Each structure stands twice: as structure tokens, then as C-alpha cells.
Amino acid sequence: MMVTSFFPGRIRLRAPVFREEDLVERAIGILRKFPALKNIDNNLLTGSVLIEYEADKVPMEKLLSLKDFFMELAKEAEGFDGTNRGKILELLEKLDKLI
């Protein structure tokens, strides 16, 4: 997963997995639990996701505690070829529980 743009309050990610509508919708459903989330836009054609959030409401200690998880998710997202769909779904379920 590649971060193509980032500044506090806005991050754009790009990865092959973001072309899979059902997986993106599942992830968006989980992320909507974050009170700081303002908006998420997905472009299936380019495989990118734009996440807008209230930077001052994101607890940095919570994000740091999820670092290893997000590294694993990023690896699977970048290498997505359809065969690891089950692994992506497992990771999304884990994220849902972590939040």
C-alpha cells in the first residue's frame, strides 16, 4: 500500500486491493466507527482511497499501538491478487475488533 499524499486531516492510499468494491466497503464500514472520520472516497478505477479526518481528534497513542497491524495489512493490500482475499477479510475482522 502506498501513501501518495498525506498531511494532517487527509491521507490518500493506493493499492490493488482498493479496486475490490466489497473489500473497500467492508473497510469503510469499520473505519466509520472512528469519531474523527469526516469522509472516505474510493476510486475503483485507480485503486485509491482518500480519507479525510479531524487530525486533532486522532489519538496518536492508539494509532501507534496499531502500527504492526497496519504494516501487515499494507503488505497484503499491496500484494493483492485475489488469492489473498481471505487473508484481507481476516485482517479486516481483526481491525473491527481492535477498534
Backbone hydrogen bonds, N-H to C=O, Kabsch-Sander energy under -0.5 kcal/mol:
donor,donor_aa,acceptor,acceptor_aa,energy
2,M,14,R,-2.8
4,T,2,M,-0.8
4,T,12,R,-2.1
5,S,12,R,-1.2
7,F,10,R,-2.4
10,R,7,F,-2.9
11,I,51,I,-2.3
12,R,5,S,-2.9
13,L,49,V,-2.8
14,R,2,M,-2.4
15,A,47,G,-2.3
17,V,77,A,-1.0
18,F,15,A,-1.6
19,R,16,P,-1.7
20,E,17,V,-1.9
21,E,19,R,-0.9
24,V,20,E,-2.4
25,E,21,E,-2.7
26,R,22,D,-1.8
27,A,23,L,-2.3
28,I,24,V,-2.8
29,G,25,E,-2.2
30,I,26,R,-1.6
31,L,27,A,-2.8
32,R,28,I,-1.9
33,K,30,I,-1.8
34,F,31,L,-2.1
37,L,34,F,-1.5
38,K,52,E,-2.9
39,N,52,E,-2.0
41,D,50,L,-2.5
43,N,48,S,-2.9
44,L,42,N,-0.7
47,G,43,N,-1.8
48,S,43,N,-1.6
49,V,13,L,-2.5
50,L,41,D,-3.1
51,I,11,I,-3.1
51,I,49,V,-0.5
52,E,39,N,-3.2
52,E,50,L,-0.5
53,Y,9,G,-1.9
54,E,36,A,-2.7
55,A,53,Y,-1.0
57,K,54,E,-2.2
58,V,55,A,-1.3
60,M,58,V,-0.7
62,K,59,P,-0.7
63,L,59,P,-1.7
64,L,60,M,-2.7
65,S,61,E,-1.6
66,L,62,K,-0.7
66,L,63,L,-1.0
67,K,64,L,-1.2
70,F,66,L,-2.7
71,M,67,K,-2.1
72,E,68,D,-2.0
73,L,69,F,-2.5
74,A,70,F,-2.5
75,K,71,M,-1.9
76,E,72,E,-2.0
77,A,73,L,-2.7
78,E,74,A,-2.5
79,G,75,K,-1.7
80,F,77,A,-1.1
85,R,82,G,-1.1
88,I,84,N,-2.3
89,L,85,R,-2.5
90,E,86,G,-2.3
91,L,87,K,-2.4
92,L,88,I,-2.4
93,E,89,L,-2.2
94,K,90,E,-2.1
95,L,91,L,-2.5
96,D,92,L,-2.3
97,K,93,E,-1.6
98,L,94,K,-2.2
99,I,95,L,-2.0
